[in-house]
Amino acid sequence: MKQLKELLNNHKTRSAWSKGVKAFAFDLLDNLEGRDITKENLLNGASDWSEYSYGGCGFIYDQDIAEHLSTPSELKARKGGDWQPSKQETWLDVQARALGQACSLILRLNRKVK
């Protein structure tokens, strides 16, 4: 786990989105509590990342999600998270997408450790 966190810490990020995904990856790892690093364990009982997100396992407030994944200009344009990110997605949908990417990042980096 230590090597994986070190690899994750050294993973380069450029955008607000990728920084948010990386932060979600650290959160997911912290929630593992000594269990094996598998998608099922990362989901913590949820069937998918949407259920994880809507079930309250991630952030529950739109503003928190928006701050976590948006640039300052995007945050301003969405009124700090008061406005939904698009007509097709809610902030919880966006969080679910980011969590899925965080899971993929963890699993990819974990293969390098092994």
VMD Tcl script that draws the C-alpha trace (Angstrom):
set ca {
  {0.00 0.00 0.00}
  {2.88 2.34 0.79}
  {4.45 1.85 -2.66}
  {1.08 2.41 -4.32}
  {0.51 5.65 -2.43}
  {4.00 6.78 -3.38}
  {3.30 6.04 -7.07}
  {-0.01 7.87 -6.78}
  {1.66 10.82 -5.09}
  {4.20 11.02 -7.93}
  {1.49 10.73 -10.61}
  {1.58 13.95 -12.66}
  {-1.57 16.02 -12.88}
  {-2.15 19.14 -14.93}
  {-5.84 19.91 -14.82}
  {-8.25 20.54 -11.98}
  {-10.08 17.39 -13.08}
  {-7.00 15.16 -12.88}
  {-6.06 16.66 -9.50}
  {-9.57 15.89 -8.25}
  {-9.39 12.33 -9.59}
  {-6.05 11.87 -7.83}
  {-7.53 13.16 -4.57}
  {-10.46 10.74 -4.95}
  {-7.94 7.93 -5.48}
  {-6.28 8.74 -2.16}
  {-9.71 8.81 -0.46}
  {-10.61 5.42 -1.94}
  {-7.33 3.92 -0.74}
  {-7.83 5.34 2.74}
  {-11.25 3.66 2.90}
  {-9.85 0.20 2.10}
  {-8.81 -0.45 5.72}
  {-6.36 -3.27 4.97}
  {-8.50 -5.08 2.38}
  {-7.15 -6.18 -1.01}
  {-7.02 -3.60 -3.77}
  {-9.87 -4.70 -6.04}
  {-12.64 -2.78 -7.76}
  {-15.19 -4.56 -5.56}
  {-13.43 -3.49 -2.36}
  {-12.98 0.06 -3.65}
  {-16.74 0.20 -4.37}
  {-17.32 -0.63 -0.69}
  {-20.51 -2.61 -1.29}
  {-21.94 -0.46 -4.07}
  {-22.68 -2.07 -7.43}
  {-21.14 0.79 -9.45}
  {-19.73 4.28 -9.05}
  {-23.12 5.91 -9.56}
  {-24.58 3.93 -6.67}
  {-21.46 4.78 -4.62}
  {-21.88 8.47 -5.36}
  {-25.67 8.65 -4.95}
  {-25.46 6.42 -1.86}
  {-23.52 9.06 0.04}
  {-20.13 7.33 0.03}
  {-18.46 10.32 -1.66}
  {-19.24 13.99 -1.30}
  {-22.94 14.68 -0.83}
  {-23.03 18.42 -1.50}
  {-22.87 19.78 -5.04}
  {-20.59 22.61 -3.92}
  {-18.02 20.17 -2.51}
  {-17.98 18.13 -5.71}
  {-17.70 21.25 -7.87}
  {-14.81 22.63 -5.78}
  {-13.04 19.27 -5.95}
  {-13.19 18.86 -9.74}
  {-13.49 22.33 -11.29}
  {-11.19 25.19 -12.20}
  {-11.91 28.57 -10.57}
  {-13.51 29.81 -13.80}
  {-15.70 26.71 -14.11}
  {-16.67 27.07 -10.48}
  {-17.64 30.70 -11.05}
  {-19.63 29.82 -14.19}
  {-21.57 27.14 -12.26}
  {-22.19 29.53 -9.33}
  {-19.98 27.53 -6.99}
  {-21.88 24.33 -7.71}
  {-25.37 25.79 -7.33}
  {-25.93 25.24 -11.06}
  {-25.66 21.74 -12.47}
  {-22.61 21.03 -14.67}
  {-24.74 20.32 -17.76}
  {-28.22 19.35 -18.90}
  {-27.13 15.72 -19.10}
  {-25.35 15.35 -15.74}
  {-25.75 16.27 -12.11}
  {-22.77 16.89 -9.84}
  {-23.28 13.40 -8.39}
  {-22.98 11.98 -11.93}
  {-19.77 13.94 -12.43}
  {-18.45 12.62 -9.12}
  {-19.31 9.05 -10.16}
  {-17.36 9.51 -13.40}
  {-14.36 10.89 -11.48}
  {-14.51 8.02 -8.98}
  {-14.49 5.52 -11.83}
  {-11.37 7.19 -13.22}
  {-9.80 7.18 -9.74}
  {-10.47 3.46 -9.45}
  {-8.90 2.82 -12.85}
  {-5.86 4.88 -11.83}
  {-5.45 2.88 -8.61}
  {-5.76 -0.47 -10.38}
  {-3.32 0.59 -13.12}
  {-0.71 1.82 -10.63}
  {-1.22 -1.25 -8.45}
  {-0.24 -3.49 -11.39}
  {3.09 -1.63 -11.49}
  {3.69 -2.37 -7.82}
  {3.20 -6.13 -8.29}
}
mol new
graphics top color blue
foreach p $ca { graphics top sphere $p radius 0.5 }
foreach p [lrange $ca 0 end-1] q [lrange $ca 1 end] { graphics top cylinder $p $q radius 0.2 }
display resetview
